[in-house]
Structure formats: structure tokens, C-alpha cells
């Protein structure tokens, strides 16, 4: 039995890659959260449980709240979390700590790991910046794992959104962000859903990688339902780059973590 179990959620592979890196050092078991969302209760025999997830709009994905509430005996576990972020972690780990406390447990440690931004405006981020982020994480990995392995408590990281905007090249992303804001105000949020272009071949990759099972192929084209996790997995893993937000060019650079492949996402 592994003494540590790690649950992850990932759309483009950033959080999966981080979860696997930690798991290798701690000899931990790794499980995807998405297939477990329908379970009424999650029983884990390990004495330490980790959660690895991306940050969306400066907070954890919505499904983390409901998933955390399903962990049995959460008050008896050493709990840690690692969030991956493209712009800033803000106080997302503190928010997740509040979620854990509402379930009867407490977050003992939380780490924020910079990974390539893959949302609106991300096309301006140079490949060299990606490489730098990967190297920084590899350098931090031993320290993070030592903290977890020795069951230390009290370190929950955060990061200011304002100070991170300039460090991450947000200024270059600003035109795309403003364009999206104008579209949302003028057309409404409901009009800015994911759609496929004429380049779509109906290969079904988007359906396969969607962790929410929110995509089905109808008459050779993808159709999105209403329970999207907003992870953009379908957009980034499309081999033809045929998926966009409402057919609008928001300079979203097609990306997935270089150590992750489509079979890893299934």
C-alpha cells in the first residue's frame, strides 16, 4: 500500500506532469479526479492525500469542492495541494484550505507551481519561457517532496495577481483579454462557447480527452453540452487546431505539456 495518494485534474497536462513528478519521488499512487466525480464516497487507505490542479480565474476548478467533500476520514489524513498557474496563484490554495476545513480536514501544505499559461492571450508567451518554467519546477521538486515526505505543516503559498501581471508578460496578453471582455459584454457570455471550424475532420480527439464528458460527435462534428469544466483540453489537443472560442481569434496558443501525450489524458 502506498503511504501517499495523489489525485489530479488536468486539461493540458501541466498538473498531470507535476503529479507524476511528485509521485515518482514519493512512490505514491496517482489517480485522475475526473472519473471519480460520480462516486458518492472516496475511500483512501494512504495516510497522506495530495490534490494537484490548475487555477482557473485565480481559483481552483469548481469540481474540486465537490470532490474534496467525498474523501472519507479526511480529518485523519495529512493533506497537501499543488496548484499550477499561468499568471498568478492569488489565494487559490487558501480558498482550497477553506473547502477542506468545511469537509472536516485541514490543508497541511500548499505549493504554487508556475506552468505555461494556456488561456486567452497565451499565444504571446515564448517557448523559451515555457522551458524556464519547466526547469524551475524541476529545481523545486526535491524541496517540495521533502516537505511532504516529512509531513511538515504550515506552508501554504500564495501570489499577488498585480505583481505577477508584469512578470508573466500579461501586458502582451491584454489586447486579447480586452477583446474577450468586449465580446462578452456585447454578445453575452452564453454566445462565447467552444465551436469547431471547417478544418474539423470529426476525428473524435476532443471527445476522448474531455474530462467532463461534455463533448459528443454528432454527424461527424463535435457538439458541446452544458457541463464544461473550462479546461480547454478539447481546444489544445485538437490535431487540426479546429476548435476556438466562438470562432474568434483570442490568440490562444495551442499547447500541451511536452511530457504528456493523448493516451495519458484518456
N, C-alpha and C positions, 0 to 999 in steps of 0.2 A: 504493500500500500504506500502510495506517495504521501509524504507528510505535508505537501503543498499542492493545491489545485488552483489552476488559473482559468478564469472564464473571460472570454474576449468577445468584442464586437468590432467588426472591421468591414469597410466598404471598398477601400482601395489597397488594403494590405498593410498599411502603416502599423496599426495596432496589432495585427496578427504577427508581423515580423518582430515587434517588441515583445509580445507574449512568448513567442518561441525562443527568443534570445534568453529571456529570464528563466524559462522552463528548462532549458538545456543546463544552465548553471545550477539550478536548484533541484534538478531531477524531478520536476513537477509534471503533473498531468495537465494537458491543455484541452479545453472544451469550448466550442462556439456557443454563444448565448442564443443566437437566433433560433436554432432548432428546439430550444428548451422553453421558449416563451409560452407554449401551450400547456406546460406542465403545471399542476396545482402546487407541487412542493418539490424542492431540490434538496436531496439528502447527500451530504458530502462527509466522508469519513476523515478526510485530512484535517489536521489541526490548524492549518493556515489556508486562507482563501484569498486569491487575488482577483481583481477586476481590471481589465485593460480595455480602454475605449477611446474613441476620438471625441473632440469637442466640436459641437455644432452651435453656432451663435453664442459662444462663450459659456456653454453649459453642457452637461452630459446629455447624450441622446435620451429621448423620453422612455424608451423601453428599459433603461437601467433602473428606474424607480420601481416598476412592477417586478422586474427580475429579482432585485435585491430583497423584496418582500417575501419571496418564495424560498429563500435559503433557510433550512431548518436549523435550529440550535445556533443561530447566528451570534448569540451572546457569549458562546463558549469558544469562539474562533478568533485567531489572530487575523485581522482583516487589513489588506492593503490595496491600494488602487494606483494605477498608472494611466494618466491621460496623455494622448498625443494631440498636438495642436499645431496649426499652421501660422496663426497670428499671435495669439496670447491665450494662456490658460485661464486668465482672470481668477475668479474664486470658484471655479468649477469643482475642484476637489473638496473645498469646504461645503459646497452645496451637496455633493455626494455624501459627505460625512453626516450631514443633517438627515439625508434619506436613510442611511444606515442606522442612525440613532432612533429614528422613528420606527425602525423594524426591531429594535431591542439590542442592537450591537453598537460598536464604535469603531471608527476607522483609526487604526494604529499608525499608519504611514501612507503618505500620498506623494507621488512623484509626477512632475510635468515634463514631458519629453517633446522637444521641437522636431517636427517632421514636415515634409513638403506640404504646403497649402494646396488643396485641390478643389477649391470652390471658385466663386466668381472672381475674375481678375487674375487667377493663378498662372495664366499663360505668360506673365511678365517675369516670373521667377526663373532665374538662370539655372541650368543644370549644375553648374559649379556650386551653387547654394545648396542644392539637394545633397551633393557629395559631402559638403561641410557638415550638414545636419546628421547624416549617417555616421560620419566619423566622430562627431561629438557624442552621439548616443553610445557608440561602442566604447568610448573612453569612460563614460559614466557607468556603464553596465556593471563592472565589478563592485563599485561603491553601493549601488542600488541593491544588488543581490546580497551583499554582506549585511546591509541594514535589515533586510527581510529575513535572511537566514538566521541571524542572531536575535530576531524578534524584538528589535528596538521599537520604541514608540515615541510619538510626538511630532514627527516631521511631516507636515502637510504643506506642500508647496503651492504658491500662487504667483501671479504675474500681472502687472498693470497693463491694461489694454492700451492706455495712452502712450506709455514709453515704448511698447512693442510695435506700435504702428510705424514708427520711423525705422526701427531696426529690421523689420521684416519686409521693407520695401512697399508698405501699404500705399504710399503716395502714388506709386505707379499703378496700383490697382484701383485707385479712387475713381477714374472715369468709368470703369465697368460697374463699380458699386453704385455710382450715381445714376447710371443708365438703368440699372435694375430697379432702383428706388423710384425713378420717374415712371417706368413701366408699371410698377406695382400700384402707384398712386393713380395713374391714368386709366389702367385697364383692370385693376383688381388682382389680388393675389391668386384667385382661382384660375385666372387666364394664363398663369405662368407655369403651367405643368410641363412635364417632360414629353417630348414628341420625337418621332423618327422622321428622317428625310427620305428623299427618293433613293439615296445611296444604300438604304437598308436592304439586306438580302434575306431577311427572315431567318437568320441562322440560329436564333434562339439563345445566344450567349447572354443577353440581358435577362432573360427569364431564368437561366441557370444560376447566375451569380447574385440575383436579388435576394438578400437575406430576409426580406419581409414577404416573399412570395407574392409580390404586388404586381408582377408582370405576367401576362399570358400572350401567346402568339395566336392571333385571330386573322385568318385569311392571309397568312404569310407576313404579318406585321405585328409589332408589339402593341399591346394595349395595357395602360396603367390603371390600376384600381385606386382606392382611396386610403390605403393604409401604408403609405410610403414612409420610410424611416429617414428620408432626405440624405442618404449616404452617397448618392451619385455613382454607385457601383455600376449600374447599367450604362451610364454615360461613359465612364472611364474604361470599362472593359470591352466596349463595342469595337470589334476589329475593323469596322469601316468608319468609325467616328461619325456615325449617322444619327446620334442622339444629342439633343440640345434642350435648353430651357425655352419652350415656346417658339422654337425656330429662330431665336435671337442670338446674335454673336455677343456673348458676355466674356469673351476671352478666357474661357475655362481651359487650361492646358490639360490635354489628355494624359493621365498619369496613373501608374500603379507602382507599388514598391518593387524595386528590381529583384528582390529575393522571393517574391510571391508570384505564383502562376495561377491560371484559371482553375486547375484541379484542386489547388489549396483552398479556393473560395467556395467550393461546392459542399 
